[in-house]
Amino acid sequence: MTSMLTGHVADASELRALRALGDACHDAPFAWLGPHRYHDASLVRVMAPGADRVVLVDAEGASLAEGEYIEGGVFIAELREARDYRLKIVWPGGVEQVTEDPYRFAPLPGELDLHLFCEGRHHELARVFGARAMTIDGVAGVRFTLWAPGAQRVSVVGDFNGWDGRRHPMLKHAGSGVWALFVPHLNAGERYRFELLDRDGRLRSKVDPLGRQFEATPGGASMVASSQPFQWNDSAWLARRSASDAHRSPLAIYELHVLSWQYDQAGASLSWDELASRLIPWVADLGFTHIELMPITEHPFVGSWGYQPIGLFAPTARMGSPESFARFVDACHAAGIGVILDWVPAHFPNDEHGLVRFDGTPLYEHGDPREGVHPDWNTLIYNLGRPEVRGFLIASALQWLEQFHIDGLRVDAVASMLYRDYSRAPDAWLPNAEGGRENFEAIDFLRELNAAVASRCPGVITIAEESTAWPGVTAPASTGGLGFTFKWNMGWMHDTLEYMKRDPLYRRWHHHELTFGLQYAFSEHYILPLSHDEVVHGKGTLLSRMPGDEGLKLAGLRAYLAFMWAHPGKKLLFMGAELGQWQEWHHDRELDWQRLDEAGPRGLCRAIADLNRIYVEDPALHLHDIEPHGFSWVIADDSDNSVIAFLRYAEQGQAPLLVVCNLTPIAREHYRIGVPVQSIWREVFNSDSIFYAGSNQGNGSAVHAHPEPSHGHPASLLLTLPPMSTLYLRQGDWPT
């Protein structure tokens, strides 16, 4: 075929290529589209299927060359000399579009970026991959970059091209499997997806794995995020954080599901800005040092609580833009509250528009279901043996820490990552290279993750939700550990909740459930978690598990929380417990805020606020959480009375704190407890105080120690132990 305008003869190979482009099945669009030298001229091929005309114009709009339709939606025009040009495309109905030609720009990332990506060592992938607004050769637009080595063809589609996969096919870097295209004149807020033709000829429509913003549900598109840097105001907070020692500092975490914490007047979830105005004062009044957000990474199904994400680089659009999330974090820091994010590298959902068989191959997941399918959640397991996948996950973690100033990551489902046979039948898993059940790739990944966080983000903490006895979860990788800052103490949680739900009449036979945690309390660096998992699926709430009538239940919960706040280990409490929540938590229902109209829940809130205040102010309760010399038993064996007592210590010469729990509804008068110093001991917390809606029994403001030895100590106190209570007493000076 000979062009009447250019004199160019399209041979059979060119026609085949143009037909393939028109059929959206060509893997090398840059070989044909855009400007190409032909003898002494430049031939410009333009993909514009359905257009009436294509004209090359200059910057002022003057015509340079008329395009002629050739084949497959492709027009061809000739420039007699190499020069800048623009495309004027006339669509049916006379609609004119003037734009730059995307095929005259070199879109690929640099070789170093591609090299680091292939090695899994590119820790700033969000700066390179996904949709990035940038300027190339003086032209502003968006570069789209995607990893899909198994695809035959990849196009970016969106509102800007009528979601037509023929319009913007991408350039492939053969060595890395990375595809890229620069589309001029696009702006933040554009919706897009990637359309892939896999090796089996099947079309796949996928959201961007590196997308930094998504369309709000029920929409299913990625969105071009703003390139404008957020103006942070938390430099003083970050400086304090980097200089702190998390192990020796107070850490009291309020865990919440942001979509169901509280609704607006219309019954909808709050925006990030609305949440900041309501949540931050609430958490500050309660005295928590941090909040922990159940996963707010973009996820298609709200019923997954965020634990099945498809957008590991983007906050969910259900609550607003990435900028509004950054404002929320900034506001938390201004109020002295740290922000911890639940982060999920263990598995991902099988939603067709997500990562599953992304390019027609098991790219992100294992191909063998004995490794790649999680039987409990029907989700897919990341192939951590692929360096690109490991790098993808670590880059996600660092994106939240560095770009959004998150103060910590709670890594979900670590146990499921560590064991190849986790929750599997004997014939449904594959052993490692040595024939064992340990997942060597996951171990290496977790160590690499923690090393990267420690190196790049001083003061940031990582927390493992690890429910087994895997050794060294919080030990340094250099000594064979995984390198986490903290681990959830699931054993303590299960034992003590089991104890507290028993009728007090029978607790004497289960005393070990209360005390056993101290046998291993310093083997790891622990957080004591009363998390969302303990108030769902028929378990009841913390309050409803306590035996007795409501008054006794409230007394039991106050006593239990006071025991927890004094026990070695950092603290985590799920939202609603402070309200004396009756209903189990549900993701489609806000908390029972009406409970604050009642005296008992208001008293419970006051008790938690005072526990947090004492916990933060008294170094005895947090300074030596990971060291045995910060704790000693006074009474551990009075199972008949369900009484325990212990001392918490700060530094040498500082006053210790005595903690006494009476976990029966019987007041005990003149109960003798040994103390290390014959001095005055001041009652600084009594969970039975009338201020907390208790019966107000106790010991007044102070008790004098007697010289009578007891429990291995040279002096002793005679105390009144209120029913179902926990007391804190601090050694003081004799009154003058």
C-alpha angles and dihedrals in degrees: 000000000000122000111231090208102045105023087230115147114217107213126204095270092052092048091050090050092049092048089050089051089050090050089049093237103109118113099197110050093157089064089069112014125075126023120339129173115250114179104305097340141065118245113206118200116195126195106218110142112192095017121135096210141003120201129179109225136179127240091278093049097254114148116257102171138352116234122228123209111245114166143317096020091307123134123195129208134173129229113195091207133026108261143135116283142169132214122244106194118189113204127196112291092035096281108158125206120189114193145139121270107254090204095067092066126082101231106177121112116247122282092250091055091050092046093051091045093054090050092049091241100110102109095176100057093142087064091057110023132054120029113335124178108223145141122251121185090348094306121116120220144110128288115210117203127181139171111226110137095169097054122106092206136003126195132179111229132186147127088299092068103026090258087285112154091203094064103065114022112173135235117251126217099212097204096055104025089236119145124199142176134174113216111194125225097017117137139200112288097041113140117228147158136185120251113204132189104207127211090266092056094254120140116231127189112205138178116232113276087206094041112142095195135029138197113259116259136300083036115087107203136109117236132214105252123220116269093208111112116240115247103236123198100188104091092122090051092050091048092053090046094052091050095048130097107223093198093059097039131082114265116183111166128199106203118205146170101227096206094058105030093097136344131219123243091276091056095252131127116270123256118241090260092049091046091052092054093051108027100045096058090045094052092042092052090050089051100235115157096209143017123218117209118211104232112310094175109121112283131172099217118054089197089069087067086228095298092116102058129177096181110055092170100048136067112234113274090220089090102034144277128332087254091058090051089052089051088053093053091045090052091050090053091048087056092048095253122132122217123223121188127210104229126191119208095147101080146344135214126265095235106147094231092054134068099303110123085340098187096020091279131082090267103156097019134054114267095220111074089217085071104018107048123068107217096202098054103019088237133132126257122227116246097236090181089076111084091211090057093047090049091048092055096044090048088053092053092049092046090063094044099044104030099035099030093234111177100213147000124226103204110216127223097002092160091059089055097049099054123057090201095048109149091345134128115248092259096042103076140062122232123231124257090279094049095255136122098242116111102227093184092054092047091053091046094052092048091049091048094051092045091052092049093047092048099045103029112042113199095020114126131215121206126197122214091208117157102185136069095263104158123242102010089152096031119107116268087236089068095043098272131126095244102234119152093222141004128209110250098225093166093059091048095050095044098047095043089050089053095047095051091057122098106263088235090069101036092095089073093052100044091127090068088067098044105032094086091070091064090071103016093118099040089091136012100264141200115199104224128201090174140170090273089069096059102050142066097043097310092116125221127296090259096046091052092060112094125241135031122327094273092053091043091054091047090050093049093048091050092046094050091048089052089050093049090053096044117096110267136065119279137246126177126179119231117269097037089095089058095052087246112209099187121068112252115267125185092227096053131065123232121281094264091164087073088080087074087071127079096227097058091042089054090049090054090051091049092052091047091052092045090054092046093052091042092054096041100044113067090198088075098053113010098084102027091134098041127076094221089069092069139045133172120239097173121009102145107056094111093149091066097029089234127145130176132184142164128236118203135205123189124327110289095020119115116263124226121236117212122194125182125192105186100185128081090243121101113227117210125203093007108174119223125177120236131187097234133044096228142107115294117203121211102231098169133022116175088203094061117132086234086069093043092262130136091264099233118147146096106298119237099320145009127205118228119232125221090242110116119232139166092008094306127112095234139031145203128224104217139183106227108204117221115277094355149133122215130197117201124182124202110246141171126279111264114258 
